[in-house]
Each structure stands twice: as C-alpha cells, then as structure tokens.
Amino acid sequence: MFKRHAISAAALVCLAAATQSAFAQQQSLERVEITGSAIRRSVNDEGALPITVVKAEDLRQQGVTSVEGILELLSASQSSTPSTNSIGSGTGGATYANLRGLGSNKTLVLLNGRRMTAFAFDANAVDLNSIPFAVIERVEVLRDGASAVYGTDAIGGVINFITKSNYRGGQFVVEMTKPSEDGGKKEGASVTFGLGDLEKDKVNFWASFDSRRQQRVRALDRDFAKTGIIPSRGVSGNSGTTFPGNFAQNSTVGTANITAPNCAAPLSVVNPTNNKACVFDFTSTLDIIPDTKQNTVAGRLALKLADDHVLTVEALSTQNTNVSRVAPDPVTGITIQPSNPAYPKNYPGLDTTLPVSAGWRMVPAGSRTNTANSTAERAVIDLSGIIADWDYRVGALVSHSTGNDAATDGYVSAPFVRAQVAAGNLNPFRDPTAAELAIIQQAKRTGVFGYATGETRGFDVRASRELFSMPGGAAAIAVAAEMRKEKYRFDTNDDVVTNIPSAGRSINHKGGERDVKAYGAELLLPVWKNVEVQLAIRTDDYSDAGSSTNPKIGIRFQPIKEIVLRGSYNTGFRAPGLDDLYAPKTVTFTAGAKNDPLLCDAKGTAIAALGGVQGRDCGQQPQVQQGGTATLKPEKSKTFTMGFAIEPMKDLTFSFDYWNIKLRDQIGFVPVDTLIANSARYSSNFVRCNKLPIAVQDTLSRCTGLDNNSNAIGYIIQTNDNIGKVETDGVDITAGYNTKLGALGALMLSYDGTYVRSYQYQTSPLDPFKENVGIYSDGSPVFKWKHNISAAWSLNKVGARISVRHLSGYRDQNDPATVVGGASYYGDVDAYTLVDVSATYKFTKMTSLTLGVKNLMDKDPPFSNQSTRSQRGYDPRYADPLGRSLFVRAAVGF
C-alpha cells in the first residue's frame, strides 16, 4: 500500500526506487515542511503533490558533478540555457532551469525553501552555478504551478535545493571526468566537515569548500562540430567578412575577393552563392565548450536554544569564471580610396575613380576571447520552533550577485584599423607583413565591457498548526508573510564598448529597484477518511507592477489502499523582472545569418536595383537592438493537473499526471525570423542606416564608411514586450520497482518520463498560434518525449547502476539563409539516446570509490542545421559534445 511521506509526494507515488530506499529508513514522526506547502506535517501524514525528489548521492554515483547536470535527468525540464551558451553571446556563463519549456524566468529556484538573487547579467533567473553542489542533500522538484504558495516565477514549477543538516564528521572528495577525445576534462575536489549533534549537544556546525573546473573543447576537436560549411547537407554557415577581405563597389562588381575562387582555405572558402567572393568558416575557430572554474564556500550553524526552538545561520559564497573563444574580429566599413596602395585596381569591372568598401577578418589577431567573472553571496538567519501548538519559522536573508564581462584577447579597435588602412599602413587583401603584424598588435584592445550587480534583501514569517478534527484527520492551517527589496544595476565601460563594436555591446547605464510585499494562507482539510482538500491563496504587491492574488485548490482521493487519485487547479503570475523592465538597450548581432527582406530576393541574392549588396545584406548576421521596456504587464497563468498513482503489487508503483498550462501576456521579444517573415507588418522595427544620424551609423556594422546613408539595415528593434499567449499540455509518467534477489542482493528499477502533447504559442497578440512540439520554431524545439530509465543493483558494499537518457527527434530549423542547398536538404533531427554505467564500492559509510562511463556507446550529437547558436552541425543546448567519458570519484571520510 502507499505510504505518505512529507519529504515529498514522490515517496507516495514512488517515482524512483532510489528515492524509496533513501527515505525508507525514516521511522520517527519528524515534522518537516515540504516543497509546495507551508504546512508542517508528520512524515506519515502527507498529502499528494506532483513532486519529484532526487537524492544527491545517487546523482554523484552517476557521474553528475554540477547542478547543471541535474537538469539532464529531470524529464520535466526542457532546459536550453547551459553554460555553453556563453559561446558567442554575453550570457556571462550562466546556467538556468526551464521547466515545461516556459522559460527560465518562469521556474522558481529555491535554496532551502528561500529565494536567491537572480543572476546579475540577467536579473530574471537564478544562475544554477551559484548553488553549492557539494553540500546538496536532495533536490525537490514541484511539477505544478505554485504562485499561491511562493508568488512570482512559480508558473512552470519550483526546484528546491536542500543542503545537508545536522552533518557530522568529515569527507574529502576528488573526482574527474575524462573524455576519450581531446578537451573537456572535468576535475573537482571538495572538503566538508561537521561538528556537534543538534539533539545531544544543542549545536551543529558544518562547513564546505568545493572547487571545480572544466577544460575547453575546440570545434576542431570534434568531427561533427569542426565546420559550419557542410556541402553534403546543403549547409553553409559562414560569414561574408573573411581573410583576406572581400570588397564591394557597384552592381557590376558586386561583392568580390581577389583570391576567389581560390580562397585562403581552410578558413576561407568560395561563397556557395557567389563564386567571385569568399566566405569565412567561423565555426572552425571557436570553442564549443568554454573553460570554466568554480569555487564555493558554504557553511551552516544551528543552535538549539530550547527544546522547541532552533536558530540557524547559513552562508555561502560562489565565484565563477567562464572563458569563451569565438572567431577572430570582423572589421567592416573599411573605405579604400583609389590612391591607396591596397586598392584592387586590377580587378575586372572596377571603376577605378571610385573607392571600394571592404570587410576584413582579423585572423592575425587570434580568436576573440571573453572572460566573464561572477560572484554569488547569500546569508540567511532563521528561527524556528513551536509556540502554543504553532509551528513557526521566521527568517531574514541578504543575497548578492555581481558580474563582469571582459575582452581579454583577439579584439581590435575597429576605428584604429580603418584609420590604418586609410593611411596605407594595412592591406586587408593579402597576408600581413611583419610591419603590418606589429600594427595589428597595436590595434588589439582589452578591458571590461560592463559591470552588473543584483541584490535581494528579505524578511519572511510563516506559521502552521492543526485546527480541529475532521472525518479524515486533523485540519491544518498555515499563514505566511514576506517582504523583500530587489535591486539591479548595469554600467558599461564606455571606452571599451566604443572601440570594440564587434562585441555587440552598447553604452548604457541602467538600474532599478522595487519593494515586494506578500501574504497568504493555506488550509488542509481531510474531509473524509480517504479525501483530502488543500486550499491556498496568496497576494503579492509590487511597487512597480501592481498586485495579484492567486488561489489554488488540490484534491487527493484514495478509494482503496492501492490507488491514489489527485488533481489541482491554480492561477499564477509573474511580475516583470528587473531586467525585463530596465535592461540596457544594446545593439548586438544575431547568432545566425539572415537575408534582408527588402534588399534580397527569395533565393538570397542581392537586389542591386534597390541598393542591395550581396556581402552586406544577404546571408549575413544583422544587428538587433534588445533591452527592457518599462511599461510591461505581468504574465498570468492558469494551471490544471489531474492524475493517479497505483501500486498493483508490492514494491511496484506507477503514476500518471496530466498537466495543462495556459499563459497570457508572455514577456519576451518577437523572434527575428518572425520579424523578417512579416517585414511589412513590422516595418517600424527595421531601422535602416539612412534614418539614423551619422554618428550612430558609424557604430553599426552595415552603416559605416561607404555605406553611410545607405538603405541597409542598421538594426532591428527586438526589445521586450508582452508578445501573446502560450498553451501547453502533456503527461508525466513515472514507475518504480524494488525487489530482493536473495543472496544476489537487491534490484531497483525506475522510469521518469514526460510526454508533451502540445505547445502552442503566439509571437504577437495579433498572430495565430504556432505549434512547437517536435518542431524547431523561432529559436528552439520542444521535445515530445523526454525520459530517463535506470536500474540499480546492490549487494553489501558493492553497487552498480545503468541509466538511459532519451530525447525524441524533431523537425529541424531548415533556415534557407543557412541551408543554401535548397528545400531538398531540409530534414529532421534524430532522437538522442545516451547510456551511462557506474559501479561503487563502499569501504565505510563515508569512504567510497565510484568508477563509471558516461555515454558508453560514444554517441555523437545528432546533426542539426540550426543557426541560432554559434556552434554548428549540432545543437549545443540539448546534446553533449564530450563523447564517451570515464569518470572516477573517490570519497574519504575522516
């Protein structure tokens, strides 16, 4: 029969055999607070909630070495923001959670039940790298909306990371993951020690230091990622700014290169749509995994002031460094007069009385290298206990996040290069001389682009107690109140930003702050012996976004001991994040090549009669202006869940939960593909050079030099807006089986899967819904199926495990600007399945050795023609490029 545990409803439905065994030994009637409820209850008296519990020790035995790795094992997670996203973008190396595919800003991340400050570079979501993995005991994932309990951000669900408590003893851990191919090695070490027994000694203190790093992987280190130009797939992911440089003058010459068609291979190859010009294979020069380092210090002091009162102080500090490398710097808008020694005067058809405009890839300067540094600090003081039959908890927190993003190599001052070419000191059409190399070194620039800070200060109080007896047990109530202040600030280093336009930064000095007040209540009503009703309501009041009140009702019905039926309905909301409102207006490049809808025809060929230039307007990366909007409305949602759990035989359990989410006033920006495909409707979003002042034009890649006052796109406005609705639904399926094998030990089997039936969204309130399930649309797919299967065997001190991770396939992006071979090359991305194995020997409770292999079958990522990310040939957001990797973990107790 089902046993009801307050640690998590996953124990009720037995989502994983490992979870069952983890809590089977808990015999005392401990009163704890579970994720998704503020009512403290006995571990033998817990209501059913759709919660998944993952035990950290099991994760470590599977080779998981970071919080980011946990997301790969959550079937409800459609995560698409790993640290590899720092390649070619200014993310600062952050990793975010994304339940149900609704976005990282609609998944609430908690540490020990309390909020953390959003990442400084993106004040909308918590960077998972700031969470101390070494001291995590378990992870509770509420797969349901929870605004009625937690307030904003909890539309997609809640992930609550629970650290160790009452930890005693010490442990030193070293671990390594070594891929069979070059690059990507992970190394880590941690030491944790604890003193005192809270019950016996009235005090417990533990502290931990954890250090981790991962080496970069170059695109050239993996055959599937080494180039963006793949003729066999009809794909040409390239840049028209190459080395030696292309030039353009008039419709007769168009875009040309004096070396074409014998371009400077392997980095420069002939343009597949114009054999007079060359293009640059930028993919081959970048990293597909960045260099990362992380150091974390965490500690916890608990004092038992009296039998029923405990004072706790928690603190942590995390430092992260992310070093990413992309293609050498492109310098465009270089004007070369006929009198210049570099002028290509012998090129056929050239009007030698007129200047040419050139673009030059600064290969001699090396790869552009960005170094992002971030810190996260958090301190919490908490007092909990029992007063007059009320379980109370009062706490205060201060959480702080900082970040900076710097150019550390490879970047050049574009104005300096243009001036040196104009003076005849540099020639962009050949290999540089020794003297020119010295000038290029002088052109290199380093420095910090910008600094960001975020801070949250908060105070909360909550209390719960039993009220009166009902047919099914004691009714209970919880009340809670919370106040917090949030701050955000972003400032650029203006000189650095001005001198390095290719970094896609703009001068900005922005900030904001707000006050939040919230109060709520929750009722638990066991109306009959086998029926339990949960009611909750919460009001949140934002000083800059107004107030919202959200209710929730949950029902649990157990007609017989082997079956549990459950359902819930709730409304949710998300106030615009500080970054949504106040993010600086920044002009940056799109990740993929696009065709100007006005100046290029359907085949991606420039329309000369309208002023189109092939190497400037077609198959190139346009610039977009992104940033906050102060007039945004909150997002609001309605969520409905219904499911059951059955135990058809002893130790065999199965659960099925249907979920349905409807979101309106979604905050985001209209995808650039949508803007281009509907350019007439969005004509005001296209800001062309001839509509801008010369001073502004000179900062934009398509408007400089001879392109001043041209009809080229200066930038496309893509700032935040309330862009429409999202409607999605699907099913979570879980199963678990435990069996004793006699003298052969024990076997535990588990399955955790999510099927997404539909994910429809609008790109603006005026647009029809688009289906995203199984289709790459406007930047990403939504997976129809994601599941994890594992089998764990144990006998005395020996254990072994095998796990299978699976993602379903989908229709590829098939962008005609990149898949230049035509529609015959359009295709699907194959399903992706990885197999991991491991074995552990426990010498003592605290000393063990684990050996394993991740990606046992050495499966390469499936091919994708996506052009949203800088990495090409696969999609780095969903696939692991490391290949087969050996991992080892040694833990020594002391």
Secondary structure, DSSP 8 states (H G I E B T S, - for coil): -----TT-HHHHHT--HHHHHHHHT--S--EEE-TT---EEETTS-----EEEEEHHHHHHTT--SHHHHHTT-TTB-----GGGGTTS-STT-----BTTS-GGGEEEEETTEE----TTSTTS--GGGS-GGGEEEEEEE-S--HHHH-TTTTSEEEEEEE--S--EEEEEEEEEEESSSS--EEEEEEEEEE--HHHHSEEEEEEEEEEEE--EEGGGSGGGS-SEEGGGTEE--BS--SS-EEE-STTT-EE-TTTTS--TTTEEEETTEEEEEEE-GGGGSEEE-EEEEEEEEEEEEEEEETTEEEEEEEEEEEEEEEEEES--EEEEEEE-TTSTT--TTSTT--TTS-EEEEEE-GGG--EEEEEEEEEEEEEEEEEEEETTEEEEEEEEEEEEEEEEEEEES-B-HHHHHHHHHTTS--TTS---HHHHHHHHHHB--EEEEEEEEEEEEEEEEEEEEEEEETTEEEEEEEEEEEEEEEEEEEE-HHHHHH-GGG-----EEEEEEEEEEEEEEEEEEEETTEEEEEEEEEEEETTTEEEEEEEEEEEEEEETTEEEEEEEEEEEE---HHHHH---EEEE-SS-B--TTTB-TTS-B-GGGT--HHHHSSB--EEEE---TT---EEEEEEEEEEEEEEETTEEEEEEEEEEEEEEEEE---HHHHHHTTTTTGGGEEEGGGS-HHHHTTSTTTSGGGTT-SSEEEEE---EEEEEEEEEEEEEEEEEEEE-GGG-EEEEEEEEEEEEEEEE-SSTTS--EE-BTB-BTTB-B-SEEEEEEEEEEETTEEEEEEEEEE--EE----TTT-TT-GGG--EE--EEEEEEEEEEESSSS-EEEEEEESTT------B---SSSS-BS-TTTS-TT-SEEEEEEEEE-
